[in-house]
Amino acid sequence: MPHLDPLPWEANPQFRERFEHYQNTRGFVPNSILTMQRRPAIAQAFMDLNKAVLYEGSVAEELKMLVSLVTSQASGCRYCQAHMTNLASIYKASDEKIRAVWDFETSALFSPAERAALRLAYHAALVPNEASAADFDELKRHFDEGQIVEIVATIALFGYLNRWNDTMATTLESRAVEVASRAIGAVGWQAGKHGA
């Protein structure tokens, strides 16, 4: 049960276009943002940052979604795991690759570049943070400095979202539960405190 219920779309008409975009691409409007809109400036800033981090730049969107998924798995946020499973699927990651993401170090489904990004995501999401110079040395073999900024920004964005959703006990949307149950359910995924 969430600590604060999401507000309806109509609470802030200025967000209607963005909410319609979420509905059309994801199949729902995230309850996290519907809750944030109690403070429109925070919701707007978050949506702008989310767009700049995940949907702009030159790192493949599929990889950013998988980085976000590993970050959320390492942090234990079931809400974000479900969301990023949904988005990884939308951005062409197969269910097989999504299921194997936790085994990125050994799975043949991942390239050396993907492994480097996912390794940093895992290390950076741990508390205390375990990101190291070796992680960055490996990243630099595959990505330019701007791309490294995109990858770290993706990890940091989910540091915020993981804390937001776990603290608020944000209720998962049925579409996110459906996709996560199908794609990662085979490895024991469940909604936890984010269940409806």
MDTraj code that builds the backbone (N, CA, C; nanometers):
import mdtraj as md
import numpy as np

residues = "MET PRO HIS LEU ASP PRO LEU PRO TRP GLU ALA ASN PRO GLN PHE ARG GLU ARG PHE GLU HIS TYR GLN ASN THR ARG GLY PHE VAL PRO ASN SER ILE LEU THR MET GLN ARG ARG PRO ALA ILE ALA GLN ALA PHE MET ASP LEU ASN LYS ALA VAL LEU TYR GLU GLY SER VAL ALA GLU GLU LEU LYS MET LEU VAL SER LEU VAL THR SER GLN ALA SER GLY CYS ARG TYR CYS GLN ALA HIS MET THR ASN LEU ALA SER ILE TYR LYS ALA SER ASP GLU LYS ILE ARG ALA VAL TRP ASP PHE GLU THR SER ALA LEU PHE SER PRO ALA GLU ARG ALA ALA LEU ARG LEU ALA TYR HIS ALA ALA LEU VAL PRO ASN GLU ALA SER ALA ALA ASP PHE ASP GLU LEU LYS ARG HIS PHE ASP GLU GLY GLN ILE VAL GLU ILE VAL ALA THR ILE ALA LEU PHE GLY TYR LEU ASN ARG TRP ASN ASP THR MET ALA THR THR LEU GLU SER ARG ALA VAL GLU VAL ALA SER ARG ALA ILE GLY ALA VAL GLY TRP GLN ALA GLY LYS HIS GLY ALA".split()
xyz = np.array([
    [0.0845, -0.1179, 0.0000],
    [0.0000, 0.0000, 0.0000],
    [0.0891, 0.1243, 0.0000],
    [0.0664, 0.2154, -0.0945],
    [0.1518, 0.3342, -0.1023],
    [0.1295, 0.4279, 0.0159],
    [0.2327, 0.5030, 0.0485],
    [0.2202, 0.6010, 0.1566],
    [0.1430, 0.7239, 0.1109],
    [0.1494, 0.7547, -0.0191],
    [0.0674, 0.8591, -0.0811],
    [0.0113, 0.8026, -0.2095],
    [-0.1180, 0.8190, -0.2295],
    [-0.1803, 0.7715, -0.3527],
    [-0.1442, 0.8621, -0.4698],
    [-0.1323, 0.8056, -0.5896],
    [-0.1086, 0.8878, -0.7077],
    [-0.2277, 0.9807, -0.7309],
    [-0.2002, 1.0987, -0.7838],
    [-0.3066, 1.1909, -0.8214],
    [-0.3537, 1.1568, -0.9623],
    [-0.4754, 1.1939, -0.9990],
    [-0.5214, 1.1703, -1.1360],
    [-0.4460, 1.2589, -1.2355],
    [-0.4469, 1.2175, -1.3602],
    [-0.3825, 1.2942, -1.4677],
    [-0.4231, 1.4411, -1.4629],
    [-0.5510, 1.4646, -1.4392],
    [-0.6084, 1.5990, -1.4499],
    [-0.5572, 1.6955, -1.3441],
    [-0.4863, 1.6470, -1.2452],
    [-0.4390, 1.7337, -1.1374],
    [-0.3494, 1.8464, -1.1901],
    [-0.2758, 1.8196, -1.2966],
    [-0.1876, 1.9195, -1.3570],
    [-0.2022, 1.9124, -1.5092],
    [-0.2952, 1.9882, -1.5655],
    [-0.3212, 1.9803, -1.7099],
    [-0.1976, 2.0063, -1.7970],
    [-0.0995, 2.0786, -1.7441],
    [0.0209, 2.1070, -1.8222],
    [0.1016, 1.9807, -1.8526],
    [0.0750, 1.8719, -1.7823],
    [0.1472, 1.7470, -1.8052],
    [0.0742, 1.6525, -1.9012],
    [-0.0410, 1.6924, -1.9495],
    [-0.1241, 1.6017, -2.0293],
    [-0.0480, 1.5426, -2.1485],
    [0.0231, 1.6259, -2.2235],
    [0.0950, 1.5755, -2.3412],
    [0.2000, 1.4709, -2.3011],
    [0.2744, 1.4972, -2.1946],
    [0.3758, 1.4016, -2.1484],
    [0.3092, 1.2738, -2.0985],
    [0.1989, 1.2874, -2.0261],
    [0.1284, 1.1697, -1.9757],
    [0.0729, 1.0856, -2.0909],
    [0.0220, 1.1512, -2.1944],
    [-0.0262, 1.0768, -2.3117],
    [0.0889, 1.0023, -2.3787],
    [0.2060, 1.0661, -2.3837],
    [0.3245, 0.9993, -2.4395],
    [0.3574, 0.8733, -2.3584],
    [0.3587, 0.8849, -2.2255],
    [0.3850, 0.7670, -2.1425],
    [0.2811, 0.6583, -2.1676],
    [0.1554, 0.6960, -2.1731],
    [0.0481, 0.5995, -2.1953],
    [0.0685, 0.5274, -2.3286],
    [0.1047, 0.6029, -2.4323],
    [0.1207, 0.5453, -2.5657],
    [0.2459, 0.4595, -2.5797],
    [0.3541, 0.4949, -2.5110],
    [0.4780, 0.4182, -2.5266],
    [0.4916, 0.3059, -2.4250],
    [0.4538, 0.3309, -2.3001],
    [0.4734, 0.2320, -2.1932],
    [0.3493, 0.1485, -2.1660],
    [0.2345, 0.2032, -2.2017],
    [0.1086, 0.1364, -2.1715],
    [0.0457, 0.1855, -2.0424],
    [0.1057, 0.2854, -1.9785],
    [0.0540, 0.3427, -1.8536],
    [0.1330, 0.4690, -1.8218],
    [0.0780, 0.5487, -1.7321],
    [0.1509, 0.6630, -1.6766],
    [0.2057, 0.6180, -1.5419],
    [0.3364, 0.6345, -1.5185],
    [0.3948, 0.5856, -1.3936],
    [0.3322, 0.6486, -1.2683],
    [0.2950, 0.5637, -1.1753],
    [0.2405, 0.6127, -1.0482],
    [0.3417, 0.6993, -0.9737],
    [0.4696, 0.6749, -0.9951],
    [0.5712, 0.7580, -0.9297],
    [0.5550, 0.9044, -0.9695],
    [0.5363, 0.9290, -1.0978],
    [0.5216, 1.0674, -1.1460],
    [0.3857, 1.1234, -1.1065],
    [0.2825, 1.0395, -1.1088],
    [0.1504, 1.0864, -1.0661],
    [0.1520, 1.1271, -0.9188],
    [0.2382, 1.0649, -0.8398],
    [0.2541, 1.1031, -0.6996],
    [0.3379, 1.2303, -0.6871],
    [0.4452, 1.2376, -0.7651],
    [0.5328, 1.3560, -0.7624],
    [0.4600, 1.4841, -0.7982],
    [0.3559, 1.4726, -0.8795],
    [0.2926, 1.5940, -0.9305],
    [0.2261, 1.6793, -0.8220],
    [0.2273, 1.6334, -0.6977],
    [0.1839, 1.7202, -0.5875],
    [0.2715, 1.8444, -0.5800],
    [0.3912, 1.8321, -0.6289],
    [0.4834, 1.9449, -0.6438],
    [0.5207, 1.9498, -0.7923],
    [0.4435, 2.0253, -0.8716],
    [0.4627, 2.0259, -1.0174],
    [0.6057, 2.0553, -1.0622],
    [0.6759, 2.1419, -0.9911],
    [0.8132, 2.1732, -1.0321],
    [0.9034, 2.0505, -1.0188],
    [0.8817, 1.9686, -0.9159],
    [0.9607, 1.8464, -0.8995],
    [0.9260, 1.7472, -1.0105],
    [0.7980, 1.7291, -1.0378],
    [0.7561, 1.6369, -1.1442],
    [0.8121, 1.6811, -1.2788],
    [0.8043, 1.8100, -1.3073],
    [0.8555, 1.8615, -1.4349],
    [1.0062, 1.8420, -1.4457],
    [1.0780, 1.8767, -1.3396],
    [1.2239, 1.8607, -1.3415],
    [1.2619, 1.7139, -1.3587],
    [1.1899, 1.6258, -1.2898],
    [1.2190, 1.4835, -1.3034],
    [1.1937, 1.4364, -1.4467],
    [1.0785, 1.4724, -1.5040],
    [1.0470, 1.4272, -1.6400],
    [1.1490, 1.4799, -1.7408],
    [1.1941, 1.6042, -1.7231],
    [1.2953, 1.6607, -1.8126],
    [1.4285, 1.5867, -1.7985],
    [1.4685, 1.5588, -1.6743],
    [1.5934, 1.4856, -1.6514],
    [1.5831, 1.3438, -1.7075],
    [1.4726, 1.2770, -1.6829],
    [1.4500, 1.1419, -1.7342],
    [1.4639, 1.1389, -1.8869],
    [1.4039, 1.2364, -1.9526],
    [1.4106, 1.2436, -2.0988],
    [1.5541, 1.2661, -2.1458],
    [1.6248, 1.3602, -2.0834],
    [1.7618, 1.3911, -2.1237],
    [1.8556, 1.2724, -2.1004],
    [1.8369, 1.2030, -1.9899],
    [1.9272, 1.0927, -1.9551],
    [1.8996, 0.9689, -2.0385],
    [1.7743, 0.9266, -2.0461],
    [1.7435, 0.7982, -2.1103],
    [1.7202, 0.8051, -2.2609],
    [1.6794, 0.9203, -2.3131],
    [1.6348, 0.9249, -2.4528],
    [1.7150, 1.0189, -2.5412],
    [1.8212, 1.0761, -2.4885],
    [1.9083, 1.1616, -2.5687],
    [2.0503, 1.1091, -2.5574],
    [2.1361, 1.1472, -2.6505],
    [2.2745, 1.1026, -2.6488],
    [2.2987, 0.9922, -2.7492],
    [2.4133, 0.9243, -2.7334],
    [2.4512, 0.8236, -2.8333],
    [2.4659, 0.6815, -2.7780],
    [2.4445, 0.6615, -2.6485],
    [2.4422, 0.5250, -2.5940],
    [2.3063, 0.4644, -2.6314],
    [2.3083, 0.3425, -2.6794],
    [2.1844, 0.2756, -2.7216],
    [2.0820, 0.2740, -2.6082],
    [1.9575, 0.3059, -2.6416],
    [1.8513, 0.3066, -2.5403],
    [1.8350, 0.1699, -2.4758],
    [1.8487, 0.0632, -2.5528],
    [1.8385, -0.0715, -2.4947],
    [1.9408, -0.0884, -2.3823],
    [2.0647, -0.0446, -2.4045],
    [2.1671, -0.0587, -2.3015],
    [2.1337, 0.0279, -2.1800],
    [2.0847, 0.1487, -2.2022],
    [2.0476, 0.2341, -2.0880],
    [1.9383, 0.1675, -2.0046],
    [1.8432, 0.1026, -2.0709],
    [1.7368, 0.0353, -1.9963],
    [1.7928, -0.0821, -1.9162],
    [1.8877, -0.1547, -1.9732],
    [1.9492, -0.2667, -1.9016],
    [2.0374, -0.2174, -1.7872],
    [2.1087, -0.1068, -1.8068],
    [2.1858, -0.0457, -1.6982],
    [2.0911, -0.0080, -1.5843],
    [1.9775, 0.0500, -1.6188],
    [1.8781, 0.0884, -1.5180],
    [1.8229, -0.0334, -1.4456],
    [1.8030, -0.1416, -1.5188],
    [1.7516, -0.2646, -1.4595],
    [1.8522, -0.3237, -1.3607],
    [1.9791, -0.3302, -1.3991],
    [2.0817, -0.3838, -1.3080],
    [2.0949, -0.2940, -1.1854],
    [2.0930, -0.1627, -1.2060],
    [2.0992, -0.0685, -1.0934],
    [1.9847, -0.0950, -0.9967],
    [1.8652, -0.1118, -1.0508],
    [1.7464, -0.1341, -0.9673],
    [1.7490, -0.2710, -0.9002],
    [1.8018, -0.3727, -0.9690],
    [1.8149, -0.5042, -0.9067],
    [1.9133, -0.4986, -0.7908],
    [2.0270, -0.4330, -0.8113],
    [2.1273, -0.4238, -0.7051],
    [2.0748, -0.3449, -0.5854],
    [1.9882, -0.2470, -0.6131],
    [1.9293, -0.1658, -0.5056],
    [1.8087, -0.2337, -0.4413],
    [1.7528, -0.3328, -0.5099],
    [1.6388, -0.4057, -0.4556],
    [1.5040, -0.3408, -0.4799],
    [1.4963, -0.2425, -0.5704],
    [1.3696, -0.1733, -0.5961],
    [1.2859, -0.2510, -0.6976],
    [1.1830, -0.3185, -0.6492],
    [1.0959, -0.3993, -0.7356],
    [1.0168, -0.3121, -0.8332],
    [0.9775, -0.1940, -0.7883],
    [0.9023, -0.1032, -0.8759],
    [0.9856, -0.0713, -1.0004],
    [1.1089, -0.0279, -0.9806],
    [1.1938, 0.0097, -1.0932],
    [1.2365, -0.1122, -1.1748],
    [1.2510, -0.2274, -1.1107],
    [1.2814, -0.3493, -1.1862],
    [1.1700, -0.3780, -1.2870],
    [1.0468, -0.3669, -1.2417],
    [0.9338, -0.3924, -1.3318],
    [0.9284, -0.2888, -1.4436],
    [0.9480, -0.1632, -1.4087],
    [0.9448, -0.0573, -1.5101],
    [1.0550, -0.0752, -1.6133],
    [1.1747, -0.1075, -1.5675],
    [1.2847, -0.1174, -1.6613],
    [1.2806, -0.2472, -1.7413],
    [1.2158, -0.3478, -1.6890],
    [1.1891, -0.4675, -1.7699],
    [1.0942, -0.4301, -1.8827],
    [0.9899, -0.3549, -1.8507],
    [0.8946, -0.3092, -1.9519],
    [0.9650, -0.2245, -2.0575],
    [1.0448, -0.1264, -2.0145],
    [1.1119, -0.0388, -2.1109],
    [1.2206, -0.1124, -2.1887],
    [1.2942, -0.2029, -2.1247],
    [1.3941, -0.2804, -2.1977],
    [1.3261, -0.3608, -2.3078],
    [1.2104, -0.4155, -2.2775],
    [1.1342, -0.4905, -2.3770],
    [1.0896, -0.3994, -2.4909],
    [1.0404, -0.2815, -2.4566],
    [0.9980, -0.1850, -2.5589],
    [1.1155, -0.1466, -2.6486],
    [1.2341, -0.1332, -2.5890],
    [1.3525, -0.0937, -2.6649],
    [1.4328, -0.2142, -2.7136],
    [1.3614, -0.3220, -2.7433],
    [1.4098, -0.4358, -2.8212],
    [1.4978, -0.5369, -2.7491],
    [1.5073, -0.5306, -2.6174],
    [1.5777, -0.6380, -2.5465],
    [1.4842, -0.7586, -2.5408],
    [1.5364, -0.8744, -2.5727],
    [1.4545, -0.9959, -2.5690],
    [1.4292, -1.0368, -2.4244],
    [1.3230, -1.1137, -2.4034],
    [1.2972, -1.1683, -2.2692],
    [1.4171, -1.2502, -2.2231],
    [1.4807, -1.3218, -2.3160],
    [1.5973, -1.4042, -2.2812],
    [1.7106, -1.3160, -2.2278],
    [1.7347, -1.2036, -2.2941],
    [1.8417, -1.1138, -2.2509],
    [1.8060, -1.0473, -2.1181],
    [1.6805, -1.0088, -2.1030],
    [1.6359, -0.9478, -1.9768],
    [1.6532, -1.0475, -1.8620],
    [1.6130, -1.1730, -1.8841],
    [1.6281, -1.2765, -1.7806],
    [1.7742, -1.2998, -1.7451],
    [1.8621, -1.2855, -1.8443],
    [2.0048, -1.3140, -1.8238],
    [2.0830, -1.1928, -1.7741],
    [2.0190, -1.0793, -1.7580],
    [2.0940, -0.9570, -1.7266],
    [2.1742, -0.9693, -1.5977],
    [2.1249, -1.0454, -1.5023],
    [2.1981, -1.0609, -1.3773],
    [2.3214, -1.1478, -1.3965],
    [2.3257, -1.2234, -1.5051],
    [2.4407, -1.3081, -1.5396],
    [2.5213, -1.2464, -1.6540],
    [2.5191, -1.1142, -1.6629],
    [2.5849, -1.0451, -1.7748],
    [2.7333, -1.0791, -1.7872],
    [2.7986, -1.1118, -1.6769],
    [2.9423, -1.1408, -1.6816],
    [2.9733, -1.2679, -1.7605],
    [2.8821, -1.3636, -1.7588],
    [2.9102, -1.4925, -1.8222],
    [2.8201, -1.5242, -1.9406],
    [2.7101, -1.4533, -1.9559],
    [2.6167, -1.4835, -2.0643],
    [2.6718, -1.4376, -2.1994],
    [2.6604, -1.5250, -2.2980],
    [2.7035, -1.4922, -2.4347],
    [2.6130, -1.3877, -2.4996],
    [2.5024, -1.3542, -2.4357],
    [2.4099, -1.2552, -2.4910],
    [2.4634, -1.1123, -2.4817],
    [2.5692, -1.0907, -2.4011],
    [2.6189, -0.9560, -2.3772],
    [2.7576, -0.9358, -2.4371],
    [2.7761, -0.8218, -2.5018],
    [2.9053, -0.7861, -2.5599],
    [2.9993, -0.7359, -2.4497],
    [3.1293, -0.7281, -2.4777],
    [3.2214, -0.6708, -2.3790],
    [3.1832, -0.5270, -2.3386],
    [3.1345, -0.4476, -2.4322],
    [3.0925, -0.3101, -2.3997],
    [2.9736, -0.3114, -2.3047],
    [2.8752, -0.3976, -2.3330],
    [2.7597, -0.4073, -2.2434],
    [2.8026, -0.4552, -2.1051],
    [2.8918, -0.5523, -2.1011],
    [2.9401, -0.6021, -1.9718],
    [3.0054, -0.4903, -1.8903],
    [3.0848, -0.4073, -1.9565],
    [3.1523, -0.2974, -1.8862],
    [3.0500, -0.2009, -1.8266],
    [2.9472, -0.1665, -1.9024],
    [2.8447, -0.0739, -1.8531],
    [2.7627, -0.1373, -1.7410],
    [2.7266, -0.2619, -1.7564],
    [2.6456, -0.3293, -1.6546],
    [2.7262, -0.3552, -1.5268],
    [2.8539, -0.3809, -1.5413],
    [2.9403, -0.3999, -1.4242],
    [2.9473, -0.2701, -1.3427],
    [2.9639, -0.1570, -1.4128],
    [2.9650, -0.0293, -1.3413],
    [2.8299, -0.0058, -1.2742],
    [2.7211, -0.0364, -1.3429],
    [2.5871, -0.0173, -1.2844],
    [2.5745, -0.0969, -1.1545],
    [2.6179, -0.2208, -1.1576],
    [2.6107, -0.3045, -1.0384],
    [2.6972, -0.2470, -0.9261],
    [2.8231, -0.2185, -0.9562],
    [2.9141, -0.1677, -0.8530],
    [2.8686, -0.0332, -0.7967],
    [2.8185, 0.0532, -0.8821],
    [2.7768, 0.1875, -0.8381],
    [2.6486, 0.1848, -0.7560],
    [2.5655, 0.0835, -0.7745],
    [2.4385, 0.0756, -0.7015],
    [2.4549, 0.0168, -0.5619],
    [2.5683, -0.0457, -0.5353],
    [2.5895, -0.1052, -0.4033],
    [2.6118, 0.0025, -0.2982],
    [2.5810, -0.0306, -0.1752],
    [2.6067, 0.0600, -0.0632],
    [2.6972, -0.0140, 0.0346],
    [2.8207, 0.0341, 0.0556],
    [2.8782, 0.1526, -0.0069],
    [2.9130, 0.1274, -0.1538],
    [2.9217, 0.2363, -0.2274],
    [2.9493, 0.2333, -0.3701],
    [3.0839, 0.1653, -0.3952],
    [3.0860, 0.0710, -0.4910],
    [3.2086, -0.0029, -0.5216],
    [3.2641, 0.0269, -0.6601],
    [3.2174, 0.1347, -0.7231],
    [3.2728, 0.1718, -0.8542],
    [3.4215, 0.2001, -0.8377],
    [3.5009, 0.1530, -0.9344],
    [3.6467, 0.1636, -0.9210],
    [3.7109, 0.2184, -1.0489],
    [3.8372, 0.2506, -1.0363],
    [3.9141, 0.2944, -1.1533],
    [3.9154, 0.1844, -1.2598],
    [3.9202, 0.0598, -1.2169],
    [3.9191, -0.0515, -1.3128],
    [3.7891, -0.0535, -1.3929],
    [3.6773, -0.0222, -1.3272],
    [3.5494, -0.0150, -1.3990],
    [3.5558, 0.0911, -1.5086],
    [3.6123, 0.2057, -1.4742],
    [3.6207, 0.3143, -1.5720],
    [3.7235, 0.2861, -1.6802],
    [3.8332, 0.2190, -1.6467],
    [3.9316, 0.1803, -1.7487],
    [3.8650, 0.0918, -1.8539],
    [3.7830, -0.0013, -1.8074],
    [3.7137, -0.0905, -1.9015],
    [3.6094, -0.0143, -1.9828],
    [3.5357, 0.0766, -1.9182],
    [3.4386, 0.1585, -1.9921],
    [3.5064, 0.2372, -2.1036],
    [3.6217, 0.2941, -2.0736],
    [3.6937, 0.3781, -2.1714],
    [3.7403, 0.2989, -2.2929],
    [3.7475, 0.1691, -2.2821],
    [3.7828, 0.0852, -2.3978],
    [3.6694, 0.0795, -2.4990],
    [3.5457, 0.1104, -2.4540],
    [3.4278, 0.0921, -2.5396],
    [3.3455, 0.2196, -2.5622],
    [3.3613, 0.3172, -2.4754],
    [3.2763, 0.4362, -2.4799],
    [3.3602, 0.5622, -2.4705],
    [3.3136, 0.6694, -2.5385],
    [3.3824, 0.7974, -2.5241],
    [3.3356, 0.8654, -2.3949],
    [3.3964, 0.9776, -2.3609],
    [3.3664, 1.0418, -2.2328],
    [3.2211, 1.0877, -2.2221],
    [3.1654, 1.1371, -2.3308],
    [3.0240, 1.1764, -2.3291],
    [2.9333, 1.0576, -2.3020],
    [2.9651, 0.9447, -2.3614],
    [2.8862, 0.8236, -2.3385],
    [2.9004, 0.7748, -2.1948],
    [3.0191, 0.7886, -2.1379],
    [3.0383, 0.7505, -1.9976],
    [2.9522, 0.8381, -1.9079],
    [2.9431, 0.9664, -1.9399],
    [2.8548, 1.0554, -1.8639],
    [2.7105, 1.0075, -1.8746],
    [2.6672, 0.9655, -1.9936],
    [2.5304, 0.9136, -2.0102],
    [2.5067, 0.7904, -1.9228],
    [2.6035, 0.7000, -1.9201],
    [2.5894, 0.5761, -1.8419],
    [2.5825, 0.6082, -1.6923],
    [2.6713, 0.6946, -1.6458],
    [2.6697, 0.7306, -1.5035],
    [2.5419, 0.8085, -1.4702],
    [2.4958, 0.8940, -1.5606],
    [2.3703, 0.9669, -1.5382],
    [2.2534, 0.8702, -1.5273],
    [2.2550, 0.7644, -1.6071],
    [2.1497, 0.6624, -1.5999],
    [2.1504, 0.5945, -1.4635],
    [2.2680, 0.5577, -1.4171],
    [2.2806, 0.4952, -1.2847],
    [2.2311, 0.5908, -1.1765],
    [2.2734, 0.7157, -1.1849],
    [2.2352, 0.8157, -1.0836],
    [2.0858, 0.8442, -1.0855],
    [2.0264, 0.8498, -1.2045],
    [1.8817, 0.8713, -1.2150],
    [1.8068, 0.7626, -1.1381],
    [1.8563, 0.6397, -1.1491],
    [1.7884, 0.5309, -1.0796],
    [1.8234, 0.5241, -0.9323],
    [1.9327, 0.5852, -0.8924],
    [1.9557, 0.6042, -0.7491],
    [1.8410, 0.6849, -0.6896],
    [1.8001, 0.7899, -0.7597],
    [1.6865, 0.8724, -0.7168],
    [1.5567, 0.7911, -0.7205],
    [1.5307, 0.7295, -0.8342],
    [1.4033, 0.6569, -0.8494],
    [1.3914, 0.5385, -0.7546],
    [1.5006, 0.4655, -0.7339],
    [1.4963, 0.3524, -0.6405],
    [1.4602, 0.4005, -0.5011],
    [1.5201, 0.5095, -0.4568],
    [1.4888, 0.5637, -0.3239],
    [1.3463, 0.6178, -0.3189],
    [1.3053, 0.6886, -0.4227],
    [1.1700, 0.7448, -0.4265],
    [1.0660, 0.6334, -0.4129],
    [1.0736, 0.5348, -0.4991],
    [0.9699, 0.4325, -0.5059],
    [0.9721, 0.3369, -0.3884],
    [1.0907, 0.3019, -0.3385],
    [1.0948, 0.2158, -0.2206],
    [1.0467, 0.2905, -0.0965],
    [1.0798, 0.4181, -0.0859],
    [1.0353, 0.4970, 0.0291],
    [0.8849, 0.5206, 0.0248],
    [0.8314, 0.5535, -0.0919],
    [0.6883, 0.5815, -0.1072],
    [0.6040, 0.4544, -0.1159],
    [0.6685, 0.3376, -0.1341],
    [0.5970, 0.2112, -0.1580],
    [0.4993, 0.2282, -0.2740],
    [0.5477, 0.2915, -0.3797],
    [0.4658, 0.3199, -0.4971],
    [0.4049, 0.1921, -0.5528],
    [0.2756, 0.1952, -0.5789],
    [0.2065, 0.0786, -0.6333],
    [0.2426, 0.0583, -0.7801],
    [0.2786, -0.0648, -0.8130],
    [0.3097, -0.0998, -0.9512],
    [0.1839, -0.1013, -1.0364],
    [0.1993, -0.0566, -1.1578],
    [0.0919, -0.0591, -1.2561],
    [0.0793, -0.2017, -1.3120],
    [-0.0406, -0.2415, -1.3476],
    [-0.0639, -0.3799, -1.3901],
    [0.0186, -0.4177, -1.5130],
    [0.0380, -0.3264, -1.6067],
    [0.1183, -0.3575, -1.7259],
    [0.2629, -0.3878, -1.6875],
    [0.3196, -0.3099, -1.5946],
    [0.4575, -0.3335, -1.5516],
    [0.4698, -0.4692, -1.4824],
    [0.3715, -0.5044, -1.4007],
    [0.3712, -0.6347, -1.3333],
    [0.3637, -0.7472, -1.4360],
    [0.2770, -0.7304, -1.5351],
    [0.2591, -0.8327, -1.6387],
    [0.3897, -0.8585, -1.7136],
    [0.4571, -0.7522, -1.7574],
    [0.5807, -0.7686, -1.8341],
    [0.6918, -0.8264, -1.7464],
    [0.7065, -0.7755, -1.6249],
    [0.8112, -0.8258, -1.5356],
    [0.7870, -0.9721, -1.4998],
    [0.6625, -1.0087, -1.4774],
    [0.6313, -1.1475, -1.4435],
    [0.6660, -1.2403, -1.5591],
    [0.6411, -1.1946, -1.6818],
    [0.6720, -1.2755, -1.7995],
    [0.8223, -1.2805, -1.8243],
    [0.8877, -1.1637, -1.8214],
    [1.0277, -1.1558, -1.8632],
    [1.1244, -1.2026, -1.7552],
    [1.0991, -1.1675, -1.6288],
    [1.1935, -1.2080, -1.5243],
    [1.1297, -1.2946, -1.4168],
    [1.0036, -1.3277, -1.4355],
    [0.9338, -1.4117, -1.3385],
    [0.9961, -1.5483, -1.3226],
    [1.0605, -1.5943, -1.4290],
    [1.1232, -1.7264, -1.4240],
    [1.2375, -1.7313, -1.3232],
    [1.2898, -1.6148, -1.2850],
    [1.3984, -1.6125, -1.1870],
    [1.3481, -1.5658, -1.0509],
    [1.2174, -1.5810, -1.0285],
    [1.1622, -1.5561, -0.8969],
    [1.1187, -1.4133, -0.8676],
    [1.1011, -1.3308, -0.9708],
    [1.0606, -1.1921, -0.9475],
    [0.9199, -1.1860, -0.8912],
    [0.8985, -1.0918, -0.7976],
    [0.7642, -1.0628, -0.7468],
    [0.7573, -0.9155, -0.7095],
    [0.6380, -0.8622, -0.7045],
    [0.6185, -0.7189, -0.6836],
    [0.6578, -0.6711, -0.5440],
    [0.6558, -0.7582, -0.4456],
    [0.6890, -0.7181, -0.3090],
    [0.5937, -0.6122, -0.2574],
    [0.6462, -0.5129, -0.1851],
    [0.5600, -0.4109, -0.1244],
    [0.4949, -0.3196, -0.2266],
    [0.5345, -0.3310, -0.3536],
    [0.4769, -0.2474, -0.4592],
    [0.3540, -0.3116, -0.5230],
    [0.3132, -0.4291, -0.4765],
    [0.1973, -0.4976, -0.5325],
    [0.0702, -0.4207, -0.5039],
    [-0.0234, -0.4333, -0.5944],
    [-0.1508, -0.3605, -0.5795],
    [-0.2359, -0.4208, -0.4704],
])
top = md.Topology()
chain = top.add_chain()
for i, resn in enumerate(residues, 1):
    res = top.add_residue(resn, chain, resSeq=i)
    for name in ("N", "CA", "C"):
        top.add_atom(name, md.element.get_by_symbol(name[0]), res)
traj = md.Trajectory(xyz[None], top)
